[in-house]
C-alpha cells in the first residue's frame, strides 16, 4: 500500500458527461504538456477514461456522488469539471480495493518485503529479475517470459517532496542499466502546495482545494495569481509553483479557503482537514501555509501505448513509464488515469501461460549509515541545483557531485547488498541523468525552467532527450 498512488488525493480525470467532451480533455492535456505530448497517446488516454472509471466501480470502488451522480471536481489546467474522486483520498480508496481483490485471487502470488535489484537479460531479452529477500538477506532470481515494472516515481531525489520513502526511481534505474531507452528526464513536476509544516515527505494539500475555491495569498494576504496567469489559482502546476517561489521571497505563502465553512470542508476534505488540525491549523479559520515540493516524474522509460520498451519481454507502466502523455508537464489527475488505461492495454501483450520459476542464493548485510548520508547529500544537491529554477552553472556543479556519489554507491552495493544500498544506487543513477538532461535542454519549457534560457524555443527544442546507457540522442517530436 506504500506508494504514490495511495497518496493521490484529487482524483481521476475522465470525461463522464456533457458539457465536457473528449476534445476538451485532449486539448487541455496537450496545452499543459507544452508542445511535447504525443497526441495519439493522449487521445487513447482520454477516450478510454470513462470505461476505466466504470471498471473501478465494478471492482468495488465507491466514488463520491451528488444527487445520485458522480461528483465531478476541477483542478489546474482543466477547462471543465471532470475529476472523479472518492472524497480527498481517491488513490487510497482505489488502491485499497484493488489490493484486496489481488489478495483474494488464487492465481496471484505476492512477495512482500522483497526488493528488486536488477533485471536479468539474455540476448537482448529480459528474462527475469534479481531480488533481495529483506528478511533473510537471500538473493532470489525470478525468471519469466514477461517482466512488468510498476515501481513508481522519483520524488526521493529531492529533499522536499510529497512522495513516500519508497519513491526511489528503482524501475527507471534498473531499466537503464539493462539498456532500455529513457526519455524526458529533465521534466520533474513540483506540486505547488504541500503543507509547509514538518519534514519530508510532506503532506499534500490537493489541487482540488483550489478547485473548490481556495485562493493563494502571500504574506501580505494578497491574492497574487492575478499577476501570473489568466487561469489564476488553477493555472498549470509549473506556473503556480514558480509564482509561489517568487512570492516566498517576501515571506510565507498560504491557501485561503475559510469562506467555504466548516461543514463543507469537513465533508469534502475530511482527510486534509484532519491532517491540518493535527498540526494546529483549522481550514475554516486559519490560512494554510504551503510550499512547492517535488511531486511527479514526467519522464521515465520510453514505452508505446502497450507498455512495451525497446527490450523484448520488458514492459513498464505507471509513473516509471514515459508514454508520451505528459510532455513537459503533467495535468492534474491524469496520472491515475494513465496507470489504469495503459496497464489495461499492456495486458494484451502478456502471455498468461508463460513460464515462471525462482532460484535462491545468499546475500550480505551491513550497517547503512554511510548510505543514508549519500542519500541526504544527493537530495540537497538536487533541491538546490536541479530544482524548480535552474541555471547552467548550478547544474554542472551538481553533475560533478552526482557522478562521484554514483560511483561510491555502486562500490558500496558491491560490498553489501541491502535495501538502503540498492535504493541509494538507483537514486544516484537517475539523479545524474536528470541533471545531464537538464544541462542539455537550453530553453525553458513546462517544468524545466532554465534562467539562462528563460524562453521556450520551438524552433529548435521540439525534441526529446533520450538516454540509452551513456549514449544521448535528441529525438524529434512527432
VENNOR-V660033 format. One record per residue. N is the residue number from 0. RES is the residue in one letter. SS is DSSP state (alpha for helix, beta for strand, coil for the rest). PHI is phi in whole degrees, 0 to 359 (NA if undefined). BURIAL is + if it has 9 or more other ideal C-beta (glycine too) atoms within 8 Angstrom, else -. Layout:
# VENNOR-V660033
((N | RES | SS | PHI | BURIAL) (N | RES | SS | PHI | BURIAL))
This chain:
# VENNOR-V660033
((0 | X | coil | NA | -) (1 | X | coil | 275 | -) (2 | X | coil | 196 | +) (3 | X | alpha | 294 | +) (4 | X | alpha | 301 | +) (5 | X | alpha | 293 | +) (6 | X | alpha | 267 | +) (7 | X | coil | 296 | +) (8 | X | coil | 264 | +) (9 | X | coil | 302 | +) (10 | X | coil | 151 | +) (11 | X | beta | 234 | +) (12 | X | beta | 281 | +) (13 | X | coil | 199 | +) (14 | X | coil | 277 | +) (15 | X | coil | 254 | +) (16 | X | coil | 193 | -) (17 | X | coil | 298 | -) (18 | X | coil | 275 | -) (19 | X | coil | 290 | +) (20 | X | coil | 222 | -) (21 | X | alpha | 303 | +) (22 | X | alpha | 297 | -) (23 | X | alpha | 297 | +) (24 | X | alpha | 295 | +) (25 | X | alpha | 299 | +) (26 | X | alpha | 294 | +) (27 | X | alpha | 300 | +) (28 | X | alpha | 296 | +) (29 | X | alpha | 296 | +) (30 | X | alpha | 296 | -) (31 | X | alpha | 293 | +) (32 | X | coil | 289 | +) (33 | X | coil | 57 | +) (34 | X | coil | 88 | +) (35 | X | coil | 246 | +) (36 | X | coil | 280 | +) (37 | X | coil | 272 | +) (38 | X | alpha | 300 | -) (39 | X | alpha | 301 | -) (40 | X | alpha | 291 | +) (41 | X | alpha | 297 | +) (42 | X | alpha | 297 | +) (43 | X | alpha | 299 | +) (44 | X | alpha | 304 | +) (45 | X | alpha | 291 | +) (46 | X | alpha | 289 | -) (47 | X | coil | 265 | +) (48 | X | alpha | 299 | +) (49 | X | alpha | 302 | +) (50 | X | alpha | 294 | -) (51 | X | alpha | 289 | +) (52 | X | alpha | 297 | +) (53 | X | alpha | 297 | -) (54 | X | alpha | 297 | +) (55 | X | alpha | 298 | +) (56 | X | alpha | 295 | +) (57 | X | alpha | 295 | -) (58 | X | alpha | 285 | +) (59 | X | coil | 112 | -) (60 | X | coil | 285 | +) (61 | X | coil | 258 | -) (62 | X | coil | 280 | +) (63 | X | coil | 294 | -) (64 | X | beta | 231 | -) (65 | X | beta | 222 | -) (66 | X | coil | 54 | -) (67 | X | coil | 81 | -) (68 | X | beta | 245 | -) (69 | X | beta | 305 | +) (70 | X | coil | 278 | +) (71 | X | beta | 258 | +) (72 | X | beta | 247 | +) (73 | X | coil | 229 | +) (74 | X | coil | 226 | +) (75 | X | coil | 302 | +) (76 | X | coil | 90 | +) (77 | X | coil | 272 | +) (78 | X | coil | 268 | -) (79 | X | coil | 220 | +) (80 | X | coil | 280 | -) (81 | X | coil | 218 | +) (82 | X | beta | 266 | +) (83 | X | beta | 282 | +) (84 | X | coil | 214 | +) (85 | X | coil | 243 | +) (86 | X | coil | 57 | +) (87 | X | coil | 241 | +) (88 | X | coil | 229 | +) (89 | X | alpha | 302 | +) (90 | X | alpha | 300 | +) (91 | X | alpha | 298 | +) (92 | X | alpha | 295 | +) (93 | X | alpha | 295 | +) (94 | X | alpha | 293 | +) (95 | X | alpha | 302 | +) (96 | X | alpha | 291 | +) (97 | X | alpha | 292 | +) (98 | X | alpha | 296 | +) (99 | X | alpha | 299 | +) (100 | X | alpha | 294 | +) (101 | X | alpha | 296 | +) (102 | X | alpha | 298 | -) (103 | X | coil | 270 | -) (104 | X | coil | 260 | -) (105 | X | coil | 294 | -) (106 | X | coil | 278 | -) (107 | X | coil | 249 | -) (108 | X | coil | 252 | -) (109 | X | coil | 255 | -) (110 | X | coil | 247 | -) (111 | X | coil | 271 | -) (112 | X | coil | 52 | -) (113 | X | beta | 228 | +) (114 | X | beta | 247 | +) (115 | X | beta | 294 | +) (116 | X | beta | 255 | +) (117 | X | beta | 206 | +) (118 | X | beta | 282 | +) (119 | X | beta | 255 | +) (120 | X | beta | 239 | +) (121 | X | beta | 211 | -) (122 | X | coil | 52 | -) (123 | X | coil | 63 | -) (124 | X | beta | 237 | +) (125 | X | beta | 278 | +) (126 | X | beta | 243 | +) (127 | X | beta | 167 | +) (128 | X | beta | 222 | +) (129 | X | beta | 257 | +) (130 | X | beta | 221 | +) (131 | X | beta | 251 | +) (132 | X | beta | 281 | +) (133 | X | coil | 296 | -) (134 | X | coil | 273 | -) (135 | X | coil | 257 | -) (136 | X | coil | 64 | +) (137 | X | beta | 277 | +) (138 | X | beta | 267 | +) (139 | X | beta | 247 | +) (140 | X | beta | 252 | +) (141 | X | beta | 259 | +) (142 | X | beta | 242 | +) (143 | X | beta | 203 | +) (144 | X | coil | 290 | -) (145 | X | coil | 225 | +) (146 | X | beta | 243 | +) (147 | X | beta | 245 | +) (148 | X | beta | 268 | +) (149 | X | coil | 223 | +) (150 | X | coil | 263 | +) (151 | X | coil | 84 | +) (152 | X | coil | 266 | +) (153 | X | coil | 224 | +) (154 | X | alpha | 301 | +) (155 | X | alpha | 288 | +) (156 | X | alpha | 294 | +) (157 | X | coil | 240 | +) (158 | X | coil | 290 | +) (159 | X | coil | 239 | +) (160 | X | beta | 210 | +) (161 | X | coil | 269 | +) (162 | X | coil | 280 | +) (163 | X | coil | 291 | +) (164 | X | coil | 297 | -) (165 | X | coil | 277 | -) (166 | X | coil | 277 | +) (167 | X | coil | 246 | +) (168 | X | coil | 50 | +) (169 | X | alpha | 296 | +) (170 | X | alpha | 297 | +) (171 | X | alpha | 298 | +) (172 | X | alpha | 294 | +) (173 | X | alpha | 298 | +) (174 | X | alpha | 296 | +) (175 | X | alpha | 297 | +) (176 | X | alpha | 296 | +) (177 | X | alpha | 277 | +) (178 | X | coil | 104 | +) (179 | X | coil | 286 | +) (180 | X | beta | 276 | +) (181 | X | beta | 255 | +) (182 | X | beta | 219 | +) (183 | X | coil | 62 | +) (184 | X | coil | 290 | +) (185 | X | coil | 288 | +) (186 | X | coil | 266 | +) (187 | X | beta | 256 | +) (188 | X | beta | 273 | +) (189 | X | beta | 255 | +) (190 | X | beta | 289 | +) (191 | X | beta | 293 | +) (192 | X | beta | 224 | +) (193 | X | beta | 262 | +) (194 | X | beta | 290 | +) (195 | X | coil | 281 | +) (196 | X | coil | 204 | -) (197 | X | coil | 93 | -) (198 | X | coil | 218 | -) (199 | X | coil | 292 | -) (200 | X | coil | 285 | -) (201 | X | coil | 271 | +) (202 | X | coil | 285 | +) (203 | X | beta | 274 | +) (204 | X | coil | 261 | +) (205 | X | coil | 307 | +) (206 | X | alpha | 300 | +) (207 | X | alpha | 298 | +) (208 | X | alpha | 297 | +) (209 | X | alpha | 286 | +) (210 | X | alpha | 296 | +) (211 | X | coil | 260 | +) (212 | X | coil | 114 | -) (213 | X | coil | 295 | +) (214 | X | beta | 240 | +) (215 | X | beta | 281 | +) (216 | X | beta | 228 | +) (217 | X | coil | 266 | +) (218 | X | coil | 296 | -) (219 | X | coil | 265 | -) (220 | X | coil | 65 | -) (221 | X | coil | 268 | -) (222 | X | beta | 283 | +) (223 | X | alpha | 271 | +) (224 | X | alpha | 293 | +) (225 | X | alpha | 299 | -) (226 | X | alpha | 269 | -) (227 | X | coil | 240 | +) (228 | X | coil | 196 | +) (229 | X | coil | 294 | -) (230 | X | coil | 275 | +) (231 | X | alpha | 52 | -) (232 | X | alpha | 287 | +) (233 | X | alpha | 251 | +) (234 | X | coil | 292 | +) (235 | X | coil | 305 | +) (236 | X | alpha | 299 | +) (237 | X | alpha | 296 | +) (238 | X | alpha | 294 | +) (239 | X | alpha | 295 | +) (240 | X | alpha | 300 | +) (241 | X | alpha | 290 | +) (242 | X | alpha | 296 | +) (243 | X | alpha | 295 | +) (244 | X | alpha | 303 | +) (245 | X | alpha | 295 | -) (246 | X | alpha | 289 | +) (247 | X | coil | 293 | +) (248 | X | coil | 295 | -) (249 | X | coil | 268 | -) (250 | X | coil | 152 | -) (251 | X | coil | 295 | -) (252 | X | beta | 250 | +) (253 | X | beta | 226 | +) (254 | X | beta | 252 | +) (255 | X | beta | 246 | +) (256 | X | coil | 232 | +) (257 | X | alpha | 298 | +) (258 | X | alpha | 289 | -) (259 | X | alpha | 282 | +) (260 | X | alpha | 83 | -) (261 | X | alpha | 295 | -) (262 | X | alpha | 301 | -) (263 | X | alpha | 294 | +) (264 | X | alpha | 294 | +) (265 | X | alpha | 290 | +) (266 | X | alpha | 273 | -) (267 | X | alpha | 285 | +) (268 | X | coil | 236 | +) (269 | X | alpha | 302 | +) (270 | X | alpha | 293 | +) (271 | X | alpha | 292 | +) (272 | X | alpha | 300 | +) (273 | X | alpha | 295 | -) (274 | X | alpha | 295 | +) (275 | X | alpha | 295 | +) (276 | X | alpha | 297 | +) (277 | X | alpha | 302 | -) (278 | X | coil | 259 | +) (279 | X | coil | 81 | -) (280 | X | coil | 244 | +) (281 | X | coil | 259 | -) (282 | X | coil | 300 | +) (283 | X | coil | 275 | -) (284 | X | coil | 236 | -) (285 | X | coil | 245 | -) (286 | X | coil | 285 | +) (287 | X | beta | 261 | +) (288 | X | beta | 288 | +) (289 | X | beta | 226 | +) (290 | X | beta | 202 | +) (291 | X | beta | 290 | +) (292 | X | beta | 204 | +) (293 | X | beta | 302 | +) (294 | X | beta | 226 | +) (295 | X | beta | 214 | +) (296 | X | beta | 260 | +) (297 | X | coil | 291 | +) (298 | X | coil | 272 | +) (299 | X | beta | 154 | +) (300 | X | beta | 281 | +) (301 | X | beta | 294 | +) (302 | X | coil | 226 | +) (303 | X | coil | 267 | -) (304 | X | coil | 291 | +) (305 | X | coil | 263 | +) (306 | X | coil | 82 | +) (307 | X | beta | 285 | +) (308 | X | coil | 249 | +) (309 | X | coil | 285 | -) (310 | X | coil | 258 | +) (311 | X | beta | 301 | -) (312 | X | coil | 85 | +) (313 | X | beta | 246 | +) (314 | X | beta | 245 | +) (315 | X | beta | 226 | +) (316 | X | coil | 225 | +) (317 | X | alpha | 79 | +) (318 | X | alpha | 292 | +) (319 | X | alpha | 289 | +) (320 | X | beta | 269 | +) (321 | X | beta | 245 | +) (322 | X | coil | 278 | +) (323 | X | coil | 102 | +) (324 | X | coil | 290 | +) (325 | X | coil | 274 | +) (326 | X | coil | 60 | +) (327 | X | coil | 272 | +) (328 | X | coil | 192 | +) (329 | X | coil | 269 | +) (330 | X | coil | 280 | +) (331 | X | coil | 308 | +) (332 | X | coil | 66 | +) (333 | X | coil | 274 | +) (334 | X | alpha | 286 | +) (335 | X | alpha | 297 | +) (336 | X | alpha | 298 | +) (337 | X | alpha | 300 | +) (338 | X | alpha | 303 | +) (339 | X | alpha | 290 | +) (340 | X | alpha | 296 | +) (341 | X | alpha | 277 | +) (342 | X | alpha | 289 | +) (343 | X | alpha | 298 | +) (344 | X | alpha | 289 | +) (345 | X | alpha | 296 | +) (346 | X | alpha | 305 | -) (347 | X | alpha | 292 | -) (348 | X | alpha | 260 | +) (349 | X | coil | 254 | +) (350 | X | coil | 279 | -) (351 | X | coil | 285 | -) (352 | X | coil | 251 | -) (353 | X | coil | 291 | +) (354 | X | coil | 282 | -) (355 | X | beta | 213 | -) (356 | X | beta | 207 | -) (357 | X | beta | 217 | -) (358 | X | beta | 220 | -) (359 | X | beta | 242 | -) (360 | X | beta | 224 | -) (361 | X | beta | 250 | -) (362 | X | coil | 253 | +) (363 | X | coil | 226 | +) (364 | X | coil | 234 | -) (365 | X | coil | 206 | -) (366 | X | coil | 292 | -) (367 | X | coil | 248 | +) (368 | X | alpha | 301 | -) (369 | X | alpha | 298 | -) (370 | X | alpha | 297 | +) (371 | X | alpha | 299 | +) (372 | X | alpha | 296 | -) (373 | X | alpha | 304 | +) (374 | X | alpha | 298 | +) (375 | X | alpha | 296 | +) (376 | X | alpha | 297 | +) (377 | X | alpha | 300 | +) (378 | X | alpha | 299 | +) (379 | X | alpha | 293 | +) (380 | X | alpha | 298 | +) (381 | X | alpha | 294 | +) (382 | X | alpha | 294 | +) (383 | X | alpha | 282 | -) (384 | X | alpha | 242 | +) (385 | X | coil | 226 | +) (386 | X | coil | 259 | +) (387 | X | coil | 291 | +) (388 | X | beta | 247 | -) (389 | X | beta | 239 | +) (390 | X | coil | 218 | +) (391 | X | alpha | 301 | -) (392 | X | alpha | 298 | -) (393 | X | alpha | 300 | +) (394 | X | alpha | 295 | +) (395 | X | alpha | 294 | +) (396 | X | alpha | 299 | +) (397 | X | alpha | 299 | +) (398 | X | alpha | 299 | +) (399 | X | alpha | 297 | -) (400 | X | alpha | 294 | +) (401 | X | alpha | 290 | +) (402 | X | alpha | 300 | +) (403 | X | alpha | 293 | -) (404 | X | alpha | 298 | +) (405 | X | alpha | 299 | +) (406 | X | alpha | 299 | -) (407 | X | alpha | 290 | +) (408 | X | alpha | 291 | +) (409 | X | alpha | 295 | +) (410 | X | alpha | 298 | -) (411 | X | alpha | 299 | +) (412 | X | alpha | 291 | +) (413 | X | alpha | 296 | -) (414 | X | alpha | 283 | -) (415 | X | coil | 214 | +) (416 | X | coil | 269 | +) (417 | X | coil | 228 | +) (418 | X | alpha | 302 | -) (419 | X | alpha | 297 | +) (420 | X | alpha | 289 | +) (421 | X | alpha | 298 | +) (422 | X | alpha | 292 | +) (423 | X | alpha | 297 | +) (424 | X | alpha | 296 | +) (425 | X | alpha | 295 | +) (426 | X | alpha | 299 | +) (427 | X | alpha | 295 | +) (428 | X | alpha | 301 | +) (429 | X | alpha | 285 | +) (430 | X | alpha | 302 | +) (431 | X | alpha | 292 | +) (432 | X | alpha | 285 | +) (433 | X | alpha | 298 | +) (434 | X | alpha | 297 | +) (435 | X | alpha | 298 | +) (436 | X | alpha | 299 | +) (437 | X | alpha | 297 | +) (438 | X | alpha | 284 | +) (439 | X | alpha | 277 | +) (440 | X | coil | 282 | +) (441 | X | coil | 271 | -) (442 | X | coil | 198 | +) (443 | X | coil | 243 | +) (444 | X | beta | 205 | +) (445 | X | coil | 58 | +) (446 | X | coil | 282 | +) (447 | X | beta | 264 | +) (448 | X | beta | 250 | +) (449 | X | beta | 249 | +) (450 | X | alpha | 297 | +) (451 | X | alpha | 289 | -) (452 | X | alpha | 226 | +) (453 | X | coil | 284 | -) (454 | X | coil | 252 | -) (455 | X | coil | 290 | +) (456 | X | coil | 237 | +) (457 | X | alpha | 289 | -) (458 | X | alpha | 297 | -) (459 | X | alpha | 246 | -) (460 | X | alpha | 255 | +) (461 | X | coil | 279 | -) (462 | X | beta | 220 | +) (463 | X | beta | 245 | +) (464 | X | beta | 272 | +) (465 | X | beta | 238 | +) (466 | X | beta | 241 | +) (467 | X | beta | 228 | +) (468 | X | coil | 54 | -) (469 | X | coil | 268 | -) (470 | X | beta | 276 | -) (471 | X | beta | 248 | +) (472 | X | beta | 230 | -) (473 | X | beta | 259 | +) (474 | X | beta | 259 | +) (475 | X | beta | 298 | -) (476 | X | coil | 284 | -) (477 | X | coil | 246 | -))
